[in-house]
Amino acid sequence: MKLLFLTDNFPPEVNAPATRTFEHCREWVKQGIDVTVITCAPNFPKGKVFKGYRNKLLQKETIAGIKVIRVWTYMTENKGVFKRIIDYYSFAFSAFFVGLFIKTDIIIATSPQFFTAIAGRMLGFWKRTPWIMEVRDLWPESIKNVEAVNDGFLIRFLEREELKCYRQAKGIVTVTEGVRNGVISKIQDKEKVIVITNGANIDLFEPKEPSNELVEKYNLQDKFIISYIGTHGMAHKLDFIVKTADKLHVENVHFLFIGDGAEKKELESMAKNLKLENVTFVDTIPKEKVVDFYSISDLSLINLKSSKLFLGAIPSKIFESAAMEKPILLGVDGEAREIVEKYGAGLYFEPENEADLIEKINLFLNKKVNLEKMKLGCRQLAIDFDRKKLAKEMLDFVQVQVDSVQKKKS
């Protein structure tokens, strides 16, 4: 089977969409699938092309057996609505044009970014090829919620296009039950939509001895380290964490923020203005180096803005943290909380509730929780959400869609 995958994010970018797509495609190649990915030159989140790449019309490479075609896009920082929409639209146009010349049995387009899904829909129409929409987020609802965009012409246009994509896709893959329910409420077709959650690469993320080199580099000897590893964006509400760090008058607790994003400069300025000595910021690091930062962490912090929209969110950091057997300090309600509490893999605090966060940190500091039991829960969670198993489930769903189309043709 030949499979064409459209995605705005792909390694060497290290955000969750890039990782999910790469790990799925890598497993599919191992199963004998001919996989081609159309993406852009790596530039997330700063909108600047990574070293070793150029933003040109077309460039090709092979990564882990995956044929990767990178196309030209307008690039901007992951901040502000309208410039990013131009960014998304330019990728969709380039991906659509190049996709016309690639032979494939099925197309998968992942959203967000939503214009990528539109490109997949249009390719499916012009190539007379079935296409599957992967929905990682209910977009444009998410931009309305996070960025307070009014229900104007743009939003109404995007909502119409969203509905067209749902209706015309051969199948729809969502990452949470909440997103699945949101899609079903719009198309009234349960059979068309399945859930394939995020997961962990348990070959890469596994417990290891703490990196003494990192401890010494960042002067973290004898510190209780709480690490946030990931995008510093508007949805993650990390200013709340920085403000809480200012109120947490415990000498040996130290917060590590690893990654980049639209809010990072503001967060660094805030920490500097507050004269915080218990906060350290580290720039984006390669995926394989993330393991070393997990190794020195006592807790893995996962946080999102307080919003009903995120009740259906399951951050991928849950699975990586669990695979590293690092107890999770979770500021996300809903499905994410259900998973963490089901496995006993950490403690939940109410999003943006400073007193609750401090109370939960103190429970760990005062050894009022069973850390060994939490580590066992983490390990079982990681096993149950092994990315290899999830990739196989998605491939089975894709194969069913291809087979049904071929049967109709015969």
Rosetta blueprint (number, residue, H / E / L):
1 M L
2 K E
3 L E
4 L E
5 F E
6 L E
7 T L
8 D L
9 N L
10 F L
11 P L
12 P L
13 E L
14 V L
15 N L
16 A H
17 P H
18 A H
19 T H
20 R H
21 T H
22 F H
23 E H
24 H H
25 C H
26 R H
27 E H
28 W H
29 V H
30 K H
31 Q L
32 G L
33 I L
34 D E
35 V E
36 T E
37 V E
38 I E
39 T E
40 C E
41 A L
42 P L
43 N L
44 F L
45 P L
46 K L
47 G L
48 K L
49 V L
50 F L
51 K L
52 G L
53 Y L
54 R L
55 N L
56 K L
57 L L
58 L E
59 Q E
60 K E
61 E E
62 T E
63 I E
64 A L
65 G L
66 I E
67 K E
68 V E
69 I E
70 R E
71 V E
72 W L
73 T L
74 Y L
75 M L
76 T L
77 E L
78 N L
79 K L
80 G L
81 V H
82 F H
83 K H
84 R H
85 I H
86 I H
87 D H
88 Y H
89 Y H
90 S H
91 F H
92 A H
93 F H
94 S H
95 A H
96 F H
97 F H
98 V H
99 G H
100 L L
101 F L
102 I L
103 K L
104 T L
105 D L
106 I E
107 I E
108 I E
109 A E
110 T E
111 S E
112 P L
113 Q L
114 F H
115 F H
116 T H
117 A H
118 I H
119 A H
120 G H
121 R H
122 M H
123 L H
124 G H
125 F H
126 W H
127 K H
128 R L
129 T L
130 P L
131 W E
132 I E
133 M E
134 E E
135 V E
136 R L
137 D L
138 L L
139 W L
140 P L
141 E H
142 S H
143 I H
144 K H
145 N H
146 V H
147 E H
148 A L
149 V L
150 N L
151 D L
152 G L
153 F H
154 L H
155 I H
156 R H
157 F H
158 L H
159 E H
160 R H
161 E H
162 E H
163 L H
164 K H
165 C H
166 Y H
167 R H
168 Q H
169 A L
170 K L
171 G E
172 I E
173 V E
174 T E
175 V L
176 T L
177 E H
178 G H
179 V H
180 R H
181 N H
182 G H
183 V H
184 I H
185 S H
186 K H
187 I H
188 Q L
189 D L
190 K L
191 E L
192 K L
193 V E
194 I E
195 V E
196 I L
197 T L
198 N L
199 G L
200 A E
201 N L
202 I L
203 D L
204 L L
205 F L
206 E L
207 P L
208 K L
209 E L
210 P L
211 S L
212 N H
213 E H
214 L H
215 V H
216 E H
217 K H
218 Y L
219 N L
220 L L
221 Q L
222 D L
223 K L
224 F E
225 I E
226 I E
227 S E
228 Y E
229 I E
230 G L
231 T L
232 H L
233 G L
234 M H
235 A H
236 H H
237 K L
238 L H
239 D H
240 F H
241 I H
242 V H
243 K H
244 T H
245 A H
246 D H
247 K H
248 L L
249 H L
250 V L
251 E L
252 N L
253 V E
254 H E
255 F E
256 L E
257 F E
258 I E
259 G L
260 D L
261 G L
262 A L
263 E L
264 K H
265 K H
266 E H
267 L H
268 E H
269 S H
270 M H
271 A H
272 K H
273 N H
274 L L
275 K L
276 L L
277 E L
278 N L
279 V E
280 T E
281 F E
282 V E
283 D L
284 T L
285 I L
286 P L
287 K H
288 E H
289 K H
290 V H
291 V H
292 D H
293 F H
294 Y H
295 S H
296 I L
297 S L
298 D L
299 L E
300 S E
301 L E
302 I E
303 N E
304 L L
305 K L
306 S L
307 S L
308 K H
309 L H
310 F H
311 L H
312 G H
313 A L
314 I L
315 P L
316 S L
317 K H
318 I H
319 F H
320 E H
321 S H
322 A H
323 A H
324 M L
325 E L
326 K L
327 P L
328 I E
329 L E
330 L E
331 G E
332 V L
333 D L
334 G L
335 E H
336 A H
337 R H
338 E H
339 I H
340 V H
341 E H
342 K H
343 Y H
344 G L
345 A L
346 G E
347 L E
348 Y E
349 F L
350 E L
351 P L
352 E L
353 N L
354 E H
355 A H
356 D H
357 L H
358 I H
359 E H
360 K H
361 I H
362 N H
363 L H
364 F H
365 L H
366 N L
367 K L
368 K L
369 V L
370 N L
371 L H
372 E H
373 K H
374 M H
375 K H
376 L H
377 G H
378 C H
379 R H
380 Q H
381 L H
382 A H
383 I H
384 D H
385 F L
386 D E
387 R H
388 K H
389 K H
390 L H
391 A H
392 K H
393 E H
394 M H
395 L H
396 D H
397 F H
398 V H
399 Q H
400 V H
401 Q H
402 V H
403 D H
404 S H
405 V H
406 Q H
407 K H
408 K H
409 K H
410 S L
